[in-house]
């Protein structure tokens, strides 16, 4: 048997997984390396954070997804360095993996815009662990409010601030409003969860900035109807255990809040920076790699960078957003180009097929831009539901998720309301409340 | 309004929850205090550890279960001390809760028989966190085996030892055998998961010691058929990162294994010890409280001890096992006695109604002693399935679990196969494996 062409894929997210699957019948030897053993359906992560879904319902073991594809080997491990001349990837444990073609699709991480100290009090939503930590934090806040000593303390525990009004921020705010105003309505004896304040803070002039303006306006109306307060043009200047400080034009203020979630921007990972340094590659402001029209690096046709780590452009030169569709189409394109090259052919440049964009705001409420048609409300929500169900990788998860959602829709109940794991240092230990009467 | 009789319930397990529910229409003021916000359906915890169910599917928020019962207040907090003269319970944060009647149902913890250093390498199965840690450990073992450098290392990663052949040990062994021999069959390229060794080690002369002998024999046969090796009369002398050492009569040996699970005995908690000390109460060898025939403490009729923390006896004076049925019936009895006392009456002593006992061994295999009738195999499994579904607290969970099990039965797949959370120190970081060919 001749030595097969070795394709090394870093990352089992949308781009990496689709690339591997597209190479199914190709005469190559694929290794897919990921530091986690599962593919995560990131668009539904906020539903784990808000107790509607369990982690396993939005994750599928990469191994299981690819178990019948004989030309791929799945390994657990974390890439930390690259040797582009020897064409090797180096793992954190010193392991060395050679490649003929390399696909880098390791994704991005949350950016606190240089204020990493905020992370402790304002978790973000990138991993299963962060989602369960968020769930812990928000459920715990109601428990603490119920046992608060003073009214001010109770208020602070019942105030939730979400920083960033992109799709994730809106989804979180909408879900939180539902939890407070419906799910927990009857569960407490002292506090009234309905009175919880949910504040969506955004530095820009409108919510869902990358969307068309009419959809931004619709989204704002829908989320306000759920009882969410929106603060636009408010720049966060500090976040600590007591709350959020902001500047709004000439004025500045502080919102006392014990629970803050970060739905801000993304940036490159340490591995991404290392690769850029080794290859002397051009990156944009967020550290994303500038790629050629064929998604490979300039002068490095054997290295593709896909998904959130790449700064891909559409036909007009506008950068594409970091969403699943861009990653999926990029993964498919790169795999097809590898196949074409092995057959001595080439392909026209990558062309993004924009199916649109959508954000869900709450129960039966969403906004969508589908092939240029703007939809909002219940219909947009149905489209959102349908598309997300279709894409969830494993057949079983899809059905379970559908049933969960059916119940949630009918009952407002949330089944995954568990406070698990260790309390992190930022969550104060409950204080005393003497009940002697 | 006159001061209502205050019932303080410590622990939202089977005993505490049923006691609260039984007091539904009573003219009392109930406070249910638990350090977790959820009731855990402990009998199915092994299914979380082995990736069949998600944590949320076997847990229900205590608040949600009791939300419509107006005379109960649910609080999150951990009791650490008691002042029996002032009739107060003291929390870890200094909070003080008074009671007129106290129900202590805080449960037990795992006992390593004085070898707590074994815990690090041999986790047990008492909490959600331990179950997900077990799941992490066992799935990770296969990943590491796939990347092993030497055959001996691969062998050690593919050897699983379960210490203790009670119901939990058998359930774990059976599920593990199914994972190795069916679920993961196609998922790896180098190792053959089917060749994994699963060893059930037991100090006593037979599995399921508290069961009738014929059922022990049946269970042994069923679990052997799944490919589990059983070592009876083997006393564990040491557990470390490399494996398990044991003594078997005059001989002794060591099984090199990277994954060891502890399914041994239980003992009292620090809070249980503190209460016993304060009350000068009599306890048995495992620290369980000796209670009067009415489940209250001798000379302390206002303090009930229920569930795993109590040493309850049947009519013949034989101690009752630490199972859900004993806790449920005890909770119901104590609540009814409180109601009777408030009405100036009393009740005959607690009488345990023994419905039988059962353990599940694997796919369509179980043993059961139902009202003295001994059943095994598929029928026992159906009975087990039925009973467990009935008892799962929340309606929704019940349906989801049924569907999950249906899929699992038909497909051998397991949906909750996630390796999440931080690796603990006992799990070595993957070592290098150069793939250069």
Interface residues (C-beta under 8 A of the other chain):
Chain A: X3 X31 X36 X37 X38 X54 X55 X56 X57 X59 X61 X63 X64 X67 X68 X73 X74 X75 X76 X77 X88 X91 X92 X93 X94 X95 X96 X97 X98 X128 X129 X132 X139 X140 X143 X144 X146 X147 X184 X186 X187 X188 X189 X394 X396 X397 X399 X400 X403 X404 X407 X411 X413 X415 X416 X417 X418 X419 X420 X421 X429 X430 X431 X432 X433 X434 X435 X436 X437
Chain B: X3 X31 X36 X37 X38 X54 X55 X56 X57 X59 X61 X63 X64 X67 X68 X73 X74 X75 X76 X77 X88 X91 X92 X93 X94 X95 X96 X97 X98 X128 X129 X132 X139 X140 X143 X144 X146 X147 X184 X186 X187 X188 X189 X394 X396 X397 X399 X400 X403 X404 X407 X411 X413 X415 X416 X417 X418 X419 X420 X421 X429 X430 X431 X432 X433 X434 X435 X436 X437
